[in-house]
Amino acid sequence: MTEKPEDTPQNPTRRDFIKTTSLAAASFMIVPRFVLGGKGYRAPSDMLNVAGVGAGGKGQSDIANFAKSGKANIAYLCDVDDRQAATTVKNFPKAKYYKDWRELFDKEHKHIDAVSVSTPDHNHAIIAYSAMQLGKGVYVQKPMTHDIWEARLLTEAAKKYKVVTQMGNQGSSNDGTRLLSEWYDADLIGDVHTIYCWTNRPVWPQGIKWPAPQPNIPKELDWNLWQGTAPAKDYVDNLLPFNWRGWWDYGTGALGDMGCHLVEAPFRVLGLQYVKNVQASVGTVYVGEFTEGHFPESCPPSSHITMTFPKTDKTKGDVTMHWMDGGIEPERPDELGANERFGGEEGNGTLFIGTKGKMYASTYSDAPTLLPKSLTADAKAPQKWARVPGGANGHYAQWVEGCLAGYGKTELSSSFDKAGPLTEALLMANLAVRGHSLKGGRIKLEWDNDNMKVTNFDAVNQYIRRNYRDGFVLKG
């Protein structure tokens, strides 16, 4: 579809919105449970009508997990690719299916309570913001947005429209991130000044040339809808359903994929908010003998990014964070035995270095560990944080319960007031990666957080807010 922005549901007038919600309220009646009967029957007022935008891949598991909460009715499904949506459509045969989320919102917004967004990164913000303007709670897969301006917009929109929000970094609901915070507050490792986060991603192609176009678009795919906010290009093979992550027009690279899982714990433990400055060195590829490959459309095959965070009320000074991807890992801590495994899940981890000791964890803040490891079993710290039932699996039910309770009634692990600053910091780190490409080498970017701009290298500011394609313009 090529509707003009003013015709799309993300720009309703206040009069239309009030009229719509009033009609919806007038047409809905809460039926008492004893009238409906049946042991275990849940009244309509206790169920959340969810629309899942993005029904394949991660969307498939997200939607299934909402349903497992027992309080979410999967009422609508939407996906631009019928092949990807097939399993979810089969699993939820009563859900009405759409290809275009704009049509879904236009026709069904009166019957939708909340929206899950599990699309590629470049379409997160426009779908979520449109739902929020309609007063719907939103669950958005990580990273929350593709661009920094979008993250700030969605963070503010959650307060403006008073909707319940959650980002899909499930580890923020794990016990591990809470235990790490309690250890730190109990002064078990002293003042943290340095953090290392590392991942074996990318596990998709990066640092490559844009492929040659293919004339035959699969009949099940609406290529125009899939491109959404991104610049229009000819269809290419092997971009869907996963390899889009390595292209700047659509994805946010290894940082976007794993950063929200690995950097979440430092944000909680130390109360971090925004990046002060950032610099990056990146891996390159060689396309011929002594010929360095340079492909600015694609994320690099590896990177080492250094971020400086300003002092918080939980640190004594600035905090330096090292991000490493593409197989780069930090040096093994001296406190770790020669044959002891470093980290939980192979290839991913977060290491905190304090003035009195060290601690680390794996993906989702799993397997929190003090160093040397012998200290972990006997570690004692007051429990300050309530645990989320089910941990990472309970992350979905927490959002469902929050939506049913209403805005401001419950605290969520990754509501946008938490997820927004985290996402902005990671996207700021990506600016350093792109700045490396533009500059032809490492440069330290100085960040003006209030005005959302780099103050010493203007060339990268073009990536803070993208130019949206006609029909998919996000206005905030």
Stockholm file with secondary structure:
# STOCKHOLM 1.0

chainA/1-476         MTEKPEDTPQNPTRRDFIKTTSLAAASFMIVPRFVLGGKGYRAPSDMLNVAGVGAGGKGQSDIANFAKSGKANIAYLCDVDDRQAATTVKNFPKAKYYKDWRELFDKEHKHIDAVSVSTPDHNHAIIAYSAMQLGKGVYVQKPMTHDIWEARLLTEAAKKYKVVTQMGNQGSSNDGTRLLSEWYDADLIGDVHTIYCWTNRPVWPQGIKWPAPQPNIPKELDWNLWQGTAPAKDYVDNLLPFNWRGWWDYGTGALGDMGCHLVEAPFRVLGLQYVKNVQASVGTVYVGEFTEGHFPESCPPSSHITMTFPKTDKTKGDVTMHWMDGGIEPERPDELGANERFGGEEGNGTLFIGTKGKMYASTYSDAPTLLPKSLTADAKAPQKWARVPGGANGHYAQWVEGCLAGYGKTELSSSFDKAGPLTEALLMANLAVRGHSLKGGRIKLEWDNDNMKVTNFDAVNQYIRRNYRDGFVLKG
#=GR chainA/1-476 SS CCCCGGGSTTSCCHHHHHHHHHHHHHHCCCCCHHHHCCTTCCCGGGCEEEEEECCSTHHHHHHHHHHHTSSEEEEEEECSBHHHHHHHHHHCTTSEEESCHHHHHHHHGGGCSEEEECSCGGGHHHHHHHHHHTTCEEEECSSSCSSHHHHHHHHHHHHHHTCCEEESCGGGGSHHHHHHHHHHHTTSSCCEEEEEEECCCCCSCCSCCCCCCCSCCCTTBCHHHHHTTSCCCCCCTTCTTTGGGGBTTTCCHHHHHHHHHHSHHHHHHHTCCCCSEEEEEECCEEEETTEEECCTTBCCSCEEEEEEECCCTTCSSCEEEEEEETTCCCCCCTTSCTTSCCSSSTTCEEEEEESSCEEEECGGGCSCEEESGGGTTTCCCCCCSCCCTTGGGHHHHHHHHHHHHCTTSSCCTTCHHHHHHHHHHHHHHHHHHHHHHHHTSCCCEEEETTTTEESSCGGGGGGTSCCCCTTCCCCC
#=GC SS_cons         CCCCGGGSTTSCCHHHHHHHHHHHHHHCCCCCHHHHCCTTCCCGGGCEEEEEECCSTHHHHHHHHHHHTSSEEEEEEECSBHHHHHHHHHHCTTSEEESCHHHHHHHHGGGCSEEEECSCGGGHHHHHHHHHHTTCEEEECSSSCSSHHHHHHHHHHHHHHTCCEEESCGGGGSHHHHHHHHHHHTTSSCCEEEEEEECCCCCSCCSCCCCCCCSCCCTTBCHHHHHTTSCCCCCCTTCTTTGGGGBTTTCCHHHHHHHHHHSHHHHHHHTCCCCSEEEEEECCEEEETTEEECCTTBCCSCEEEEEEECCCTTCSSCEEEEEEETTCCCCCCTTSCTTSCCSSSTTCEEEEEESSCEEEECGGGCSCEEESGGGTTTCCCCCCSCCCTTGGGHHHHHHHHHHHHCTTSSCCTTCHHHHHHHHHHHHHHHHHHHHHHHHTSCCCEEEETTTTEESSCGGGGGGTSCCCCTTCCCCC
//
